[in-house]
Amino acid sequence: IYVQADAGSTVFLYDTGVELTYIAGCFNANMDWFAAWQDGDNIRMRWWDTEIDGYAIWTELDAESPALCLDDHRPWNVTDADVLFFYLKGNGLYYRQQRDRFGVERLLGNVGPGVRRLGRCGMTENYRVQIELIGEGPCEMGKFNPPCPTYRSQAPCL
């Protein structure tokens, strides 16, 4: 994994050991970088683990389409800000959060077979986290408010 600023030089970050087909990334409130990538039928995430004071690798089996974001980027809320890790598994949209050391899997709802992948995610101007669902046809998340869209639009707030 390499990164480059618009006018800067390329910087090496991490060797995943596999050819990447999809990658997501973000920074936590301390500017530690997090990256998640598709590795065959699994997702791997490199994250800053405060218990070991270093980076660790998380593996989510039989999952796809990782997305990462900082849930609250407001400067006065740094101590409560978490990196959120979203992914698809089966027909479900799941997430894990940094404050649980990514150990608790939470099902947000069923997205149905029309959703192919996750797009953008992050805090909106209304201070809610939203996830973009990309695919075709209807999904099954209408129990949330607002109802789930049909194509390339934003999913419910957490």
C-alpha positions in Angstrom: 0.0 0.0 0.0 1.4 3.4 -1.1 0.0 6.9 -0.5 0.8 10.1 -2.2 -0.3 13.7 -1.6 -1.3 15.8 -4.6 2.2 17.4 -5.0 4.2 15.0 -2.8 6.3 12.0 -3.2 5.0 8.4 -2.9 5.3 6.8 0.6 5.3 3.1 1.3 2.9 2.1 4.1 2.4 -1.6 4.2 2.9 -4.8 2.2 -0.3 -6.9 2.3 1.3 -9.9 0.7 -1.6 -10.2 -1.8 -2.7 -8.3 -4.9 -5.4 -5.9 -3.8 -8.7 -5.6 -5.7 -10.4 -3.2 -3.2 -9.1 -1.0 -0.4 -10.6 1.4 2.1 -8.8 3.7 4.5 -9.1 6.4 7.1 -7.3 8.0 10.0 -8.4 8.0 13.7 -8.4 11.1 15.8 -4.7 10.6 16.6 -3.9 10.4 12.8 -3.1 6.7 13.0 -4.0 5.2 9.6 -6.4 2.3 9.2 -6.7 0.3 6.0 -9.1 -2.5 5.0 -8.8 -4.6 1.9 -10.5 -7.5 0.1 -8.4 -10.7 0.3 -10.3 -13.4 -1.6 -13.5 -14.2 0.3 -12.2 -12.4 3.4 -11.5 -8.8 4.5 -8.3 -7.8 6.4 -7.9 -4.6 8.3 -4.7 -3.0 9.6 -5.5 -0.9 12.7 -3.9 0.8 15.6 -4.2 -1.4 18.7 -3.6 0.6 21.9 -3.2 -2.5 24.0 0.0 -3.5 22.1 0.9 0.1 21.2 1.2 -0.9 17.5 -0.6 -2.1 14.5 -2.6 -5.3 14.4 -4.4 -7.2 11.6 -8.1 -8.1 11.9 -9.5 -10.7 9.6 -13.3 -10.9 8.8 -14.1 -14.2 7.2 -16.6 -14.6 4.3 -17.2 -10.8 4.1 -16.7 -8.3 1.3 -16.7 -4.6 0.5 -14.9 -3.0 3.5 -15.5 0.7 4.3 -13.9 2.7 7.1 -14.6 6.1 8.5 -14.1 8.2 11.6 -17.6 8.6 13.2 -17.1 12.1 14.6 -14.5 14.4 13.3 -15.4 17.5 15.3 -12.3 18.8 17.2 -14.1 19.0 20.6 -15.2 15.3 20.4 -11.8 13.7 19.9 -12.0 11.5 23.0 -15.3 9.9 21.9 -14.5 9.5 18.2 -14.3 5.9 16.8 -13.2 4.4 13.6 -16.1 2.4 12.2 -15.5 -0.7 10.1 -18.5 -1.6 7.7 -18.8 -4.6 5.5 -21.2 -6.9 3.7 -21.7 -10.5 4.8 -24.3 -12.5 3.1 -27.2 -10.1 2.6 -26.4 -8.2 5.8 -24.7 -4.8 6.4 -22.5 -5.1 9.5 -20.2 -2.9 11.4 -17.6 -3.0 14.2 -16.1 -0.1 16.2 -12.8 0.8 17.5 -13.9 1.3 21.2 -14.7 -2.5 21.3 -11.3 -3.2 19.7 -13.5 -4.4 16.7 -14.5 -7.4 18.7 -18.3 -6.9 18.6 -20.1 -7.5 15.3 -23.3 -5.6 14.9 -25.9 -6.2 12.2 -27.4 -3.0 10.9 -29.9 -4.8 8.7 -30.4 -6.9 5.6 -29.6 -5.1 2.3 -30.9 -7.8 0.0 -29.3 -9.3 -3.1 -29.3 -6.0 -5.1 -26.6 -4.3 -3.1 -23.2 -5.2 -4.7 -20.8 -3.1 -2.6 -20.4 -0.2 -0.1 -19.4 3.2 -1.3 -18.7 6.3 0.7 -19.3 6.5 4.4 -18.9 9.2 7.0 -20.5 11.9 9.1 -23.0 14.2 7.3 -23.8 17.8 8.0 -26.6 16.5 10.3 -24.0 14.7 12.5 -25.1 11.2 11.4 -23.0 8.5 9.9 -24.3 7.4 6.5 -23.1 4.6 4.2 -23.6 4.6 0.4 -25.0 1.3 -0.9 -24.1 0.6 -4.6 -26.0 -2.0 -6.6 -29.2 -2.7 -8.5 -32.8 -3.1 -7.5 -34.4 -2.8 -4.1 -32.9 -3.6 -0.8 -34.6 -4.6 2.4 -33.6 -1.9 4.9 -36.9 -0.1 4.9 -37.3 -0.5 8.6 -34.9 2.3 9.1 -35.5 6.0 8.7 -35.1 7.1 5.9 -36.2 4.0 3.9 -33.5 2.3 1.9 -32.9 3.6 -1.6 -32.8 1.5 -4.7 -29.5 2.5 -6.4 -26.3 4.4 -5.5 -27.7 6.4 -2.7 -27.2 6.6 1.1 -28.3 4.0 3.6 -29.8 4.7 7.1 -28.0 6.5 9.8 -26.5 4.7 12.7 
